[in-house]
Amino acid sequence: MWKTLHYQRALISAGLLILVSACSPAPIETAVNDPQEAKNRGTHQFNRDLDSLVVRPTATAYGTIVPGPVRTGVSNFASNLNLPGMVLNDLLQLRIEDAGANTFRFLLNSTFGIAGILDIATDAGLEERSTDFGETLHVWGVEEGVYAELPIVGPSTERHAFGRVVDTILNPLNFVIENPERSAVAATGIAARFGDRYRFSDFIDSVLYESEDSYAQARLLYLQNRRAQLRGGADAEYFDPYEELYGEE
């Protein structure tokens, strides 16, 4: 039954591709479209409180107790598991070269990198070509929609929020990994996010706790980075205070 549902979802995705394949990419927005700012600010305060009370202390403990090489291995393992979903999105975007590069990266790290614990591919010069279903929707011509800050997830847009859900449902690993292994994979992803929170703590703290208006700052940084990604190259100096911590797995 479970595999049948996945098969049906795959067929739906293929049908959507056929319907929208003739569409042009949506234009990159320049303005801030935030009609629900008051509500979003309330959610932002909730996320800040959650970070202050739970996430930051846990990340600090994780980073202090767990040795650096182990944290790196956990992060590499979690990142490697994201690659099949990226390959699927590459194909849906008809970016065959990127699909091939990400596939080869996944195979290389999964074998010689001991299930991705070692990032052999990057050492060999094969960088990850990051993408997601939100970008797929952009390529298909779906507009960005309004800005929204989501509980726990953080800054997003209507298009990106929907893309996160689809990425979770259609991740190809869902076809082959069953419980309890799926739960172990999820736990590894959460640990990796805590590792990212620890690694980038200075920057995240400056955005969330040292900015005059942390909501406006996080919104601006998120939109600038996301739109730069869709143009084909994000600002290397930017780090989304939520994306790495609560990113898709």
C-alpha positions in Angstrom: 0.0 0.0 0.0 2.8 2.4 1.0 4.7 1.8 -2.2 1.5 2.2 -4.3 0.9 5.6 -2.8 4.5 6.6 -3.6 4.0 5.3 -7.2 0.8 7.4 -7.5 2.6 10.5 -6.3 5.4 9.9 -8.8 2.8 9.7 -11.6 1.2 12.9 -10.4 4.6 14.6 -10.5 5.3 13.4 -14.0 1.9 14.6 -15.1 2.6 18.0 -13.6 5.9 18.1 -15.5 4.1 17.5 -18.8 1.5 20.2 -18.0 4.1 22.9 -17.1 7.1 21.9 -19.3 6.1 24.6 -21.8 6.1 27.3 -19.1 8.9 29.9 -18.7 10.6 30.4 -15.3 8.8 32.8 -13.1 10.4 36.3 -12.8 12.6 37.0 -9.8 10.8 39.3 -7.5 12.6 42.4 -6.1 10.0 43.8 -3.6 9.1 42.4 -0.2 5.5 41.0 -0.3 4.6 40.6 3.3 0.9 41.4 3.9 0.8 39.2 7.0 3.7 40.9 8.7 1.9 41.2 12.1 1.2 37.4 12.2 4.7 36.7 10.9 6.3 38.7 13.6 4.4 36.7 16.2 5.7 33.5 14.7 9.2 35.0 14.5 9.1 35.7 18.2 8.0 32.1 18.9 11.0 30.9 16.8 13.4 33.2 18.7 12.1 31.9 22.0 12.4 28.3 20.9 15.9 29.0 19.7 16.9 30.7 23.0 15.3 28.1 25.3 15.9 24.9 23.4 17.8 25.0 20.2 20.8 27.1 21.1 21.5 25.4 24.4 21.2 22.0 22.8 23.4 22.9 19.9 26.0 24.3 22.3 26.0 21.0 24.3 26.1 19.0 21.1 29.0 21.0 19.8 30.9 20.9 23.1 30.5 17.2 23.8 30.6 15.6 20.3 34.1 15.8 18.7 34.4 17.9 15.5 35.2 14.9 13.2 32.1 13.1 14.4 29.9 16.2 13.8 31.4 16.6 10.3 30.6 12.9 9.6 27.0 13.3 10.7 26.6 16.4 8.6 28.1 14.7 5.6 25.9 11.7 6.0 22.7 13.8 6.3 23.7 16.0 3.3 24.4 12.8 1.2 20.9 11.6 1.9 19.5 14.8 0.4 21.1 14.1 -3.0 18.5 11.7 -4.4 15.8 14.3 -3.9 18.0 16.9 -5.6 18.5 14.5 -8.6 14.7 14.2 -8.9 14.3 17.9 -8.9 17.1 18.3 -11.5 15.2 15.9 -13.8 11.9 17.8 -13.2 13.7 21.0 -14.2 15.2 19.2 -17.2 18.7 20.0 -15.9 20.3 16.7 -17.0 23.9 17.8 -16.4 23.1 18.7 -12.8 21.2 15.5 -12.3 24.2 13.5 -13.6 26.6 15.4 -11.4 24.5 14.9 -8.2 24.0 11.3 -9.0 27.7 10.7 -9.4 28.4 12.6 -6.2 25.8 10.4 -4.3 27.3 7.2 -5.7 30.9 8.2 -5.0 30.2 9.3 -1.4 27.8 6.4 -0.7 30.5 3.9 -1.7 34.0 5.2 -1.2 32.8 7.7 1.4 31.3 5.0 3.6 27.6 5.9 3.2 28.5 9.6 2.9 30.3 10.0 6.2 33.3 11.1 4.2 32.8 13.7 1.6 35.1 12.2 -1.1 33.2 13.9 -3.9 34.0 17.4 -2.7 37.6 16.5 -2.2 37.6 15.3 -5.8 36.2 18.7 -7.0 32.6 17.5 -7.4 30.6 20.1 -5.5 26.9 19.6 -4.6 24.5 21.3 -7.1 21.8 22.2 -4.6 18.2 22.5 -5.6 14.7 21.7 -4.3 11.1 21.6 -5.4 10.6 25.2 -4.6 13.1 25.9 -7.4 11.4 23.4 -9.6 8.2 25.4 -9.2 10.1 28.6 -10.1 11.4 26.9 -13.3 7.9 25.8 -14.1 6.7 29.5 -13.9 5.1 29.5 -10.4 5.4 32.9 -8.8 7.1 33.4 -5.4 3.9 34.3 -3.5 3.8 36.1 -0.2 6.5 36.0 2.5 5.7 33.8 5.5 7.6 32.9 8.6 6.7 29.4 9.6 6.8 27.9 13.1 10.1 26.0 13.6 10.9 26.2 9.9 11.5 29.9 9.8 11.6 32.3 6.8 9.9 31.1 3.7 7.5 32.1 0.9 4.3 30.4 -0.3 6.2 28.7 -3.2 9.1 27.5 -1.0 6.9 26.3 1.8 4.9 24.2 -0.6 8.1 22.9 -2.1 9.4 21.8 1.3 6.3 19.6 1.7 6.7 18.0 -1.7 10.4 17.4 -1.2 9.5 15.5 2.0 6.8 13.4 0.4 8.7 12.6 -2.9 12.2 12.0 -1.6 13.2 8.8 -3.5 14.7 7.3 -0.4 11.2 7.0 1.0 10.8 4.2 -1.5 13.6 2.1 -0.2 14.1 3.0 3.5 11.6 1.5 6.0 11.3 1.9 9.8 13.2 1.8 12.0 15.9 2.9 9.6 13.8 5.9 8.5 13.6 7.1 12.1 17.4 6.8 12.4 17.9 8.8 9.3 15.6 11.5 10.6 17.5 11.6 13.9 20.7 12.0 12.0 19.3 14.9 10.1 18.2 16.6 13.3 21.7 16.1 14.8 23.2 17.6 11.7 21.0 20.7 12.1 22.2 21.1 15.7 25.7 20.9 14.4 25.1 23.6 11.9 23.5 25.8 14.6 26.7 25.4 16.7 29.0 26.0 13.8 27.4 29.2 12.7 26.4 30.3 16.2 28.1 33.7 16.0 26.3 34.7 12.8 23.0 33.4 13.8 23.2 35.1 17.2 24.0 38.4 15.5 20.9 38.2 13.3 18.5 36.9 16.0 19.7 38.7 19.1 21.9 41.6 18.1 19.9 43.1 15.3 17.8 46.2 16.0 14.9 44.4 14.2 15.7 40.7 13.9 12.5 39.9 12.0 13.3 42.5 9.2 16.9 41.4 9.1 16.1 37.7 8.8 13.4 38.4 6.2 15.8 40.5 4.1 18.6 38.0 4.3 16.4 35.1 3.4 14.8 36.8 0.4 18.2 38.0 -0.9 19.7 34.6 -0.6 16.8 32.7 -2.0 16.4 34.9 -5.0 20.2 34.8 -5.6 19.9 31.0 -5.6 17.2 31.1 -8.2 19.4 33.3 -10.4 22.1 30.7 -10.2 24.5 31.9 -7.4 23.8 32.8 -3.8 26.0 35.3 -2.0 28.8 33.4 -0.3 28.8 35.8 2.6 25.1 35.0 3.5 23.9 32.3 5.9 20.2 31.7 6.4 19.7 31.5 10.2 17.1 28.8 9.7 17.8 27.0 6.5 20.7 24.9 7.7 19.1 24.3 11.1 15.7 23.2 9.9 16.5 22.5 6.3 14.9 19.6 4.3 16.1 16.1 4.7 
